[in-house]
Amino acid sequence: MDNELRRMAVAEKRIGWRWSPVRAASAAMAILGIAALLVALACSVSSIRANNARCLEAFANDEHRSLDAFFQDPSLQDSLVQAIDQCSR
């Protein structure tokens, strides 16, 4: 009996890591989890940019100007910098 267990251990060692349904399901869940995390990260970055753009547009509308006017007129650039600072919070 002891020799049989040793032979089975040696055979499993030679075969290496064997797939079982539980291991396959765990690997699939890990891959799906990583994919979901990456998608969430990509969506959050794009939504931050969109929110900043909306905030700056709202600031420009409150000042009754366009964003291009803020970039072209040096006297308005200070207020644009303040708006960018406020929108980034």
C-alpha angles and dihedrals in degrees: 000000000000092000090051092054090049091051091050091050091050091048092051090048091054093047091051127200110003125205119240126180090253093051091046091051091047092051091048092050091049092051092047091048092052091047091050090050092052092049091049090050093050092048094049093053093051093046091052090054092047092049092050091050091049091049093051091047090051090050091051091048090050089054090045091237138107124248089245090061090056091054094046100044113067093202091060096048093083091058089047090054090051090050091050089050092050094045093052092061 
